[in-house]
Amino acid sequence: MADRTSFVYYVDWAKELLKYPDDLRLKIDDAVKRYVLYGEEPIDREVIYSMFGLMRTQLDRDNEKWNCTKQKRSDAGKKGMATRWADNKNNKCYQGITSVTDNVNGNEDVNDNDNVNVSSFLEDKAKKISFNFVSAAFSDVFATWLQYKRERGEQYTPAQAKAFYTRLTQLSCGDPTKAQQIVEQAMSGNYPNIVQLANTQNNADNHANHRPTPTENIRAAQEAHLRDLAEFIGAAKANGR
């Protein structure tokens, strides 16, 4: 994770860690930071048998998604650049592309007053347009919607694109699967904007098999770790350690 500048620290983690004693909570927090920054594995048994293991697993999943998205965007950028060099400048691929201001900084920011063709999400590497507010889990459905808008001959400013993303995550309650359903519903109805899922879809979701929430998973893992820790301490005392 050395080349990343940020990572996700989940609210569920914070809620559960607040139940731990202060000294153990600090140890776990430090272990998470050292794992993210340096790839260090903890050696403190209290940390090993705490919820750190579950946190590390989620950090690894997030890092894998980030690397996958980074590679996809890199490949798309290379492919788009090769196509532009090969095509004639009068090709339709060059028509309708509005100019943008390239701010030369590490974040590749964009002036919100500039109109950006909605296909720019697929060409962000070439145009220096940053959509870093889109999480890896929502990148595909976000690109699908921008492609749909492009085919309708419509445009977004960067601020409008961000507002759309915020509304999509709100309507979907942060669920990428539901977000895909919301976008597909709007596309099939030829809507200009996304709307809440139809009641039939909501009812189907409500009757779906219950899946444990992250909080339930963390609590179950925490209870299992605490049982293991109690057994370890008991065995150590019995052996006179």
VOGU-3710 file (C-alpha; in Angstrom, 3 decimals, decimal comma):
1> madrtsfvyy> 0,000/0,000/0,000  3,078/2,229/-0,151  1,899/4,197/-3,217  -1,521/5,065/-1,764  -2,229/8,366/-0,043  -5,343/7,294/1,867  -7,319/4,299/3,106  -10,851/3,697/4,413  -11,337/3,544/8,188  -14,854/2,163/8,665
11> vdwakellky> -17,360/3,626/11,122  -18,181/0,104/12,338  -14,554/-0,335/13,379  -14,616/2,866/15,396  -17,873/1,895/17,135  -16,517/-1,498/18,159  -13,095/-0,197/19,195  -14,711/2,289/21,571  -15,815/-0,732/23,609  -12,184/-1,803/24,132
21> pddlrlkidd> -9,965/-0,599/26,998  -7,993/2,524/26,083  -4,590/0,834/26,027  -5,759/-2,036/23,806  -7,645/0,322/21,477  -4,467/2,369/21,001  -2,466/-0,784/20,257  -4,983/-1,894/17,620  -5,068/1,571/16,004  -1,275/1,652/15,848
31> avkryvlyge> -1,207/-1,866/14,404  -3,622/-0,819/11,628  -1,505/2,224/10,741  1,733/0,219/10,700  0,108/-2,448/8,541  -1,135/0,153/6,036  2,085/2,180/5,977  4,756/-0,505/6,230  3,001/-3,863/5,870  4,000/-4,791/9,429
41> epidreviys> 2,217/-7,671/11,142  1,541/-7,221/14,896  3,338/-9,440/17,399  1,322/-8,434/20,456  -1,001/-11,344/21,245  -3,719/-9,032/22,554  -3,801/-7,343/19,146  -3,562/-10,617/17,236  -6,570/-12,042/19,091  -8,586/-8,828/18,798
51> mfglmrtqld> -10,666/-7,528/15,883  -7,445/-6,528/14,075  -7,587/-9,690/11,960  -10,964/-8,721/10,533  -9,807/-5,151/9,920  -6,699/-6,378/8,104  -8,797/-8,618/5,848  -10,986/-5,652/4,817  -7,910/-3,476/4,246  -6,507/-6,157/1,924
61> rdnekwnctk> -9,793/-6,329/0,002  -9,914/-2,542/-0,378  -6,308/-2,457/-1,561  -6,990/-5,184/-4,131  -10,006/-3,247/-5,486  -7,948/-0,067/-5,662  -5,144/-1,777/-7,581  -7,667/-3,356/-9,972  -9,362/-0,010/-10,656  -6,005/1,713/-11,076
71> qkrsdagkkg> -4,945/-0,887/-13,657  -8,251/-0,656/-15,554  -8,001/3,109/-15,808  -4,381/2,879/-16,889  -5,275/0,367/-19,610  -8,233/2,502/-20,754  -6,016/5,583/-20,910  -3,379/3,804/-22,989  -6,031/2,403/-25,336  -7,682/5,805/-25,751
81> matrwadnkn> -4,357/7,494/-26,474  -3,456/4,900/-29,088  -6,845/5,376/-30,769  -6,509/9,157/-30,876  -3,067/8,965/-32,447  -4,353/6,532/-35,056  -7,535/8,430/-35,942  -7,680/11,472/-38,156  -8,289/14,721/-36,276  -11,548/15,200/-38,165
91> nkcyqgitsv> -12,905/11,945/-36,798  -16,098/12,253/-34,746  -14,177/11,131/-31,685  -12,714/14,643/-31,634  -16,033/16,460/-32,084  -17,888/17,866/-29,118  -14,912/17,698/-26,792  -14,896/20,893/-24,763  -11,736/22,387/-23,429  -10,794/22,049/-19,791
101> tdnvngnedv> -8,274/23,808/-17,623  -5,493/21,474/-16,540  -4,428/22,430/-13,047  -0,896/21,130/-12,676  -0,907/19,561/-9,227  -0,808/16,120/-7,666  -4,599/15,800/-7,501  -5,272/16,809/-11,119  -8,140/19,133/-10,091  -10,576/20,607/-12,626
111> ndndnvnvss> -12,097/24,087/-12,729  -15,805/23,615/-11,883  -16,762/26,335/-14,386  -15,545/24,302/-17,363  -18,040/22,109/-19,196  -16,799/18,561/-19,572  -18,199/16,055/-22,027  -19,715/13,165/-20,091  -17,467/10,693/-21,893  -14,519/12,288/-20,077
121> fledkakkis> -14,758/9,734/-17,277  -13,561/7,158/-19,774  -10,759/9,466/-20,926  -9,697/11,036/-17,634  -6,070/10,092/-18,071  -5,756/11,945/-21,396  -7,687/15,045/-20,280  -6,296/15,237/-16,734  -9,842/15,115/-15,337  -10,049/13,674/-11,827
131> fnfvsaafsd> -13,001/11,581/-10,646  -11,217/10,443/-7,519  -14,396/10,971/-5,486  -15,848/7,800/-7,093  -15,128/4,663/-5,060  -13,869/1,543/-6,788  -17,135/-0,287/-6,055  -19,166/2,374/-7,920  -16,760/3,082/-10,801  -18,447/0,746/-13,325
141> vfatwlqykr> -22,007/1,942/-12,719  -20,809/5,574/-12,696  -19,141/5,098/-16,092  -22,293/3,372/-17,418  -24,422/6,397/-16,506  -22,008/8,892/-18,060  -21,968/6,836/-21,262  -25,791/6,879/-21,261  -25,793/10,666/-20,855  -23,274/11,036/-23,673
151> ergeqytpaq> -25,515/9,018/-25,993  -28,366/11,381/-25,107  -26,173/14,293/-26,192  -26,041/15,752/-22,675  -23,160/17,139/-20,648  -22,140/17,409/-17,007  -19,872/19,891/-15,331  -17,508/18,287/-12,788  -19,688/19,694/-9,993  -22,808/18,138/-11,568
161> akafytrltq> -21,059/14,787/-11,946  -20,141/14,850/-8,270  -23,703/15,790/-7,310  -25,029/12,877/-9,376  -22,611/10,482/-7,627  -23,745/11,738/-4,215  -27,408/11,220/-5,122  -26,686/7,748/-6,518  -24,989/6,623/-3,309  -27,830/8,082/-1,244
171> lscgdptkaq> -30,612/6,415/-3,248  -28,747/3,108/-3,203  -27,825/3,391/0,495  -24,215/2,760/-0,495  -25,027/-0,582/-2,174  -23,355/-0,912/-5,625  -25,825/-3,632/-6,672  -28,800/-1,412/-5,914  -27,045/1,486/-7,640  -26,783/-0,628/-10,800
181> qiveqamsgn> -30,530/-1,390/-10,571  -31,316/2,311/-10,171  -29,270/3,217/-13,243  -30,740/0,385/-15,318  -34,255/1,479/-14,321  -33,567/5,043/-15,503  -31,951/3,873/-18,746  -34,777/1,456/-19,584  -37,311/4,249/-19,018  -35,206/6,779/-20,931
191> ypnivqlant> -35,225/9,048/-17,879  -32,972/12,136/-17,855  -32,172/11,523/-14,178  -32,138/8,647/-11,701  -35,039/8,080/-9,304  -35,788/5,836/-6,337  -36,309/2,174/-7,241  -39,902/1,151/-7,952  -41,824/-0,342/-5,013  -41,749/-3,770/-6,596
201> qnnadnhanh> -37,986/-3,713/-6,521  -37,902/-2,413/-2,952  -40,264/-5,164/-1,836  -38,077/-7,765/-3,484  -35,058/-6,365/-1,653  -36,893/-6,398/1,675  -37,797/-10,072/1,273  -34,337/-11,143/0,214  -32,367/-13,455/2,478  -30,848/-11,589/5,381
211> rptptenira> -27,117/-11,094/5,182  -25,081/-10,221/8,256  -24,212/-6,540/8,485  -20,580/-5,427/8,927  -21,400/-4,667/12,568  -22,747/-8,187/13,108  -19,688/-9,693/11,445  -17,329/-7,598/13,570  -19,203/-8,437/16,769  -19,103/-12,168/16,006
221> aqeahlrdla> -15,396/-12,000/15,193  -14,734/-9,960/18,335  -16,514/-12,484/20,540  -14,568/-15,333/18,964  -11,247/-13,487/19,440  -12,048/-12,694/23,070  -12,847/-16,344/23,730  -9,531/-17,374/22,198  -7,701/-14,733/24,232  -9,340/-15,916/27,471
231> efigaakang> -8,330/-19,495/26,723  -4,752/-18,396/25,996  -4,500/-16,389/29,240  -5,990/-19,260/31,225  -3,507/-21,711/29,746  -0,611/-19,322/30,468  -1,632/-18,965/34,104  -1,988/-22,705/34,484  1,576/-23,181/33,212  2,870/-20,540/35,643
241> r> 3,854/-18,022/32,948
//
